[in-house]
Amino acid sequence: MKILQIKTSILSQYSTSNQLSNEFVDQYMTKHSAAKLEILDFETTAIPHLDSKLLSALSTDQSERSNEQVKQVAFADSLIEQLQDSDVIVLGLPMYNFNVPSMLSSYFDHVARAGVTFNYTATGPVGLLKNKKVYVMATRGGIHRDLPSDTQTGYLTQIFGFLGITDVEFIYAEGLNMDDSIKEQGLKQARAAITTTVAG
Ligand SMILES: Cc1cc2nc3c(=O)[nH]c(=O)nc-3n(C[C@H](O)[C@H](O)[C@H](O)COP(=O)(O)O)c2cc1C
């Protein structure tokens, strides 16, 4: 079994989603001792925005790509292969300005590729990534769960589902920038959910 841990926080060692996803991975690997871990950290592997140059690289025939375009496509290919190879994805998900971290959006721009990770058919899109499970550690300064301000849960469910990954489970740590007691309560609930989820 291969675990892909994706860290998307901009807060380095102060990141709560990094901390909680580390705790999740530690507990998960204790239970599944043969599992192999790979970490993709956007702090060290920056994901560029989808712009006209990247789109052009992806749509240029392989034999006609410039050196720069070869590099851009090779990077996107490596992200796709890493995702294809994983069985379990543990995603740290901070909320920044009511959205997912912008590099996470760019990540999906890199891995959503027609004919490779999804197909359009006469009956609609079909995701090509199968038999994967995603655990999301969602960290928020405020409280958004089940409210219209939670723009993240629906988006991630949609994009993973589009790629064929329909088994997506969320663990929330909320109220982290409210007062200390609310923060402690949010962390306590998240940690309890991690333990229960890993125990299955
Ligand atoms: C740039 C920035 C924007 C933020 N925007 C929001 C927001 O829109 N809503 C919210 O509830 N919390 C917001 N927060 C608080 C974060 O969600 C909270 O600090 C969370 O712990 C971030 O996860 P991390 O520690 O893993 O980076 C923001 C924090 C930062 C640094």
The ligand as an SDF file (V2000), in Angstrom:
LIG
                    3D

 31 33  0  0  0  0  0  0  0  0999 V2000
   -3.6740   33.9860    4.3870 C   0  0  0  0  0  0  0  0  0  0  0  0
   -4.6850   33.3600    5.3130 C   0  0  0  0  0  0  0  0  0  0  0  0
   -6.0330   33.4020    5.0060 C   0  0  0  0  0  0  0  0  0  0  0  0
   -6.9680   32.8090    5.8630 C   0  0  0  0  0  0  0  0  0  0  0  0
   -8.2950   32.8370    5.4940 N   0  0  0  0  0  0  0  0  0  0  0  0
   -9.2090   32.2140    6.2880 C   0  0  0  0  0  0  0  0  0  0  0  0
  -10.5780   32.1730    5.9260 C   0  0  0  0  0  0  0  0  0  0  0  0
  -10.9970   32.6630    4.8740 O   0  0  0  0  0  0  0  0  0  0  0  0
  -11.4350   31.5500    6.7600 N   0  0  0  0  0  0  0  0  0  0  0  0
  -11.0330   30.9440    7.9100 C   0  0  0  0  0  0  0  0  0  0  0  0
  -11.8590   30.3760    8.6160 O   0  0  0  0  0  0  0  0  0  0  0  0
   -9.7240   30.9500    8.2760 N   0  0  0  0  0  0  0  0  0  0  0  0
   -8.8130   31.5600    7.4950 C   0  0  0  0  0  0  0  0  0  0  0  0
   -7.4890   31.5640    7.8540 N   0  0  0  0  0  0  0  0  0  0  0  0
   -7.0690   30.8140    9.0520 C   0  0  0  0  0  0  0  0  0  0  0  0
   -6.5650   29.4310    8.6500 C   0  0  0  0  0  0  0  0  0  0  0  0
   -7.5700   28.6780    8.0170 O   0  0  0  0  0  0  0  0  0  0  0  0
   -6.0600   28.6720    9.8830 C   0  0  0  0  0  0  0  0  0  0  0  0
   -4.9620   29.4030   10.4170 O   0  0  0  0  0  0  0  0  0  0  0  0
   -5.6420   27.2470    9.5640 C   0  0  0  0  0  0  0  0  0  0  0  0
   -5.0430   26.6820   10.7010 O   0  0  0  0  0  0  0  0  0  0  0  0
   -4.6470   27.2160    8.4280 C   0  0  0  0  0  0  0  0  0  0  0  0
   -4.1190   25.8980    8.2660 O   0  0  0  0  0  0  0  0  0  0  0  0
   -2.5560   25.6860    8.3720 P   0  0  0  0  0  0  0  0  0  0  0  0
   -2.1710   26.0700    9.7810 O   0  0  0  0  0  0  0  0  0  0  0  0
   -2.3110   24.2590    8.0670 O   0  0  0  0  0  0  0  0  0  0  0  0
   -1.9080   26.5790    7.3330 O   0  0  0  0  0  0  0  0  0  0  0  0
   -6.5390   32.1620    7.0340 C   0  0  0  0  0  0  0  0  0  0  0  0
   -5.1700   32.1150    7.3450 C   0  0  0  0  0  0  0  0  0  0  0  0
   -4.2630   32.6980    6.4900 C   0  0  0  0  0  0  0  0  0  0  0  0
   -2.7810   32.6020    6.8200 C   0  0  0  0  0  0  0  0  0  0  0  0
  1  2  1  0
  2  3  1  0
  2 30  2  0
  3  4  2  0
  4  5  1  0
  4 28  1  0
  5  6  2  0
  6  7  1  0
  6 13  1  0
  7  8  2  0
  7  9  1  0
  9 10  1  0
 10 11  2  0
 10 12  1  0
 12 13  2  0
 13 14  1  0
 14 15  1  0
 14 28  1  0
 15 16  1  0
 16 17  1  0
 16 18  1  0
 18 19  1  0
 18 20  1  0
 20 21  1  0
 20 22  1  0
 22 23  1  0
 23 24  1  0
 24 25  2  0
 24 26  1  0
 24 27  1  0
 28 29  2  0
 29 30  1  0
 30 31  1  0
M  END
$$$$
